[in-house]
Amino acid sequence: MADLQWRPRYELGIPLIDEQHKRIFFLLSELMECVAGKRDRAQVSQVLANVMRQTREHFHTEETLMVQMGFPALEGHQEQHKKLMHGLHGLEVRFQEGDASMAMLVTTFLGGWLRHHINEGDRAYAEFLKAREAKSA
């Protein structure tokens, strides 16, 4: 089973982003519990849709913030988001076509990706923002 617990080490110091990350971790845990508890397909589908929606909204928030602060690695970060959403969409389609195991794969795939992405890509823009704020102070 994937480790889907929010950890303080994932905090970036940007309250809105940290709250969105926590929400995604919570939804992934909920999805894993639904699948493991053999809940009906409609419940799993609803939680999966919530994971997808929250992830899209989070990426939009991050990218808007990066544009506002003039983050130089915006395009690369957007590309990472685009690739992840493409992969998640493929898993979601396979789930909707009847492959129930895809819902659990979303938890593993997105959970691992998110932990890595927070510690690498997201930490880079958080540090950029802090440095920018320090110069303005």
C-alpha positions as CSV (number, residue, x, y, z in Angstrom):
1,M,0.0,0.0,0.0
2,A,1.2,3.5,-0.8
3,D,2.1,6.0,1.9
4,L,-0.6,8.6,1.5
5,Q,-0.2,10.4,4.8
6,W,0.5,14.1,4.8
7,R,3.8,14.8,6.5
8,P,5.1,18.1,7.8
9,R,8.2,17.7,5.6
10,Y,5.9,18.4,2.6
11,E,5.0,21.9,3.8
12,L,6.2,24.7,1.5
13,G,5.2,27.6,3.6
14,I,2.5,28.8,1.2
15,P,-0.7,28.2,3.1
16,L,-3.1,27.8,0.1
17,I,-0.7,25.4,-1.7
18,D,-0.1,23.4,1.5
19,E,-3.8,23.1,2.1
20,Q,-4.4,21.9,-1.5
21,H,-1.7,19.3,-1.1
22,K,-3.2,18.1,2.1
23,R,-6.6,17.8,0.4
24,I,-5.1,15.7,-2.4
25,F,-3.5,13.4,0.1
26,F,-6.8,13.1,2.0
27,L,-8.7,12.3,-1.2
28,L,-6.1,9.7,-2.3
29,S,-6.4,8.0,1.2
30,E,-10.2,8.1,0.8
31,L,-9.9,6.5,-2.7
32,M,-7.6,3.8,-1.4
33,E,-10.1,3.1,1.5
34,C,-13.0,2.9,-1.0
35,V,-11.2,0.4,-3.2
36,A,-9.8,-1.7,-0.3
37,G,-13.2,-1.7,1.4
38,K,-14.8,-2.9,-1.8
39,R,-17.2,-0.1,-1.9
40,D,-19.6,0.0,-4.9
41,R,-18.3,1.3,-8.2
42,A,-20.4,4.5,-8.0
43,Q,-18.7,5.5,-4.7
44,V,-15.2,4.8,-6.1
45,S,-16.0,6.7,-9.2
46,Q,-17.2,9.7,-7.3
47,V,-14.0,9.8,-5.1
48,L,-11.9,9.3,-8.2
49,A,-13.6,12.3,-9.9
50,N,-12.9,14.4,-6.8
51,V,-9.2,13.4,-6.9
52,M,-9.1,14.4,-10.6
53,R,-10.9,17.7,-10.0
54,Q,-8.8,18.7,-7.0
55,T,-5.6,17.9,-8.8
56,R,-6.6,20.0,-11.8
57,E,-7.7,22.9,-9.6
58,H,-4.4,22.7,-7.6
59,F,-2.3,22.7,-10.8
60,H,-4.2,25.8,-12.0
61,T,-3.6,27.5,-8.7
62,E,0.1,26.7,-8.7
63,E,0.6,27.8,-12.3
64,T,-1.3,31.1,-11.7
65,L,1.0,31.8,-8.7
66,M,4.1,31.0,-10.8
67,V,3.0,33.4,-13.5
68,Q,2.3,36.2,-11.0
69,M,5.7,35.8,-9.4
70,G,7.6,35.4,-12.7
71,F,8.9,32.0,-11.9
72,P,11.5,31.2,-14.6
73,A,10.9,27.5,-14.7
74,L,7.1,27.8,-15.3
75,E,7.1,26.0,-18.7
76,G,8.9,23.0,-17.4
77,H,6.6,22.8,-14.3
78,Q,3.5,23.1,-16.5
79,E,4.8,20.3,-18.7
80,Q,5.1,18.1,-15.6
81,H,1.5,18.9,-14.7
82,K,0.3,18.2,-18.2
83,K,2.1,14.8,-18.4
84,L,0.7,13.8,-15.0
85,M,-2.9,14.8,-15.9
86,H,-2.5,12.9,-19.2
87,G,-1.5,9.7,-17.3
88,L,-4.2,10.1,-14.7
89,H,-6.8,10.6,-17.4
90,G,-5.7,7.4,-19.0
91,L,-6.2,5.5,-15.8
92,E,-9.6,7.1,-15.2
93,V,-10.7,6.1,-18.7
94,R,-9.6,2.5,-18.1
95,F,-11.5,2.5,-14.7
96,Q,-14.7,3.9,-16.4
97,E,-14.3,1.2,-19.1
98,G,-14.5,-1.5,-16.4
99,D,-11.0,-2.0,-15.0
100,A,-11.6,-1.5,-11.3
101,S,-7.9,-1.9,-10.5
102,M,-7.1,1.4,-12.1
103,A,-8.6,3.3,-9.2
104,M,-6.0,1.8,-6.8
105,L,-3.3,2.5,-9.4
106,V,-4.3,6.2,-9.3
107,T,-3.4,6.2,-5.5
108,T,0.0,4.7,-6.1
109,F,0.8,6.7,-9.2
110,L,-0.4,10.1,-8.0
111,G,0.7,9.6,-4.4
112,G,4.3,8.8,-5.4
113,W,4.4,11.5,-8.0
114,L,3.0,14.1,-5.6
115,R,5.6,13.3,-2.9
116,H,8.4,13.6,-5.4
117,H,7.0,16.7,-7.1
118,I,6.5,18.6,-3.8
119,N,10.0,17.9,-2.8
120,E,11.6,18.8,-6.1
121,G,9.5,21.1,-8.4
122,D,7.3,22.7,-5.9
123,R,10.1,23.4,-3.4
124,A,11.9,25.2,-6.2
125,Y,9.2,27.7,-6.7
126,A,8.5,28.1,-3.0
127,E,12.2,29.0,-2.5
128,F,12.0,31.4,-5.5
129,L,9.0,33.1,-3.9
130,K,10.7,33.4,-0.5
131,A,13.8,34.9,-2.0
132,R,11.7,37.3,-4.0
133,E,9.8,38.4,-0.9
134,A,13.0,38.8,1.1
135,K,14.3,41.2,-1.6
136,S,11.2,43.3,-1.5
137,A,11.3,43.6,2.3
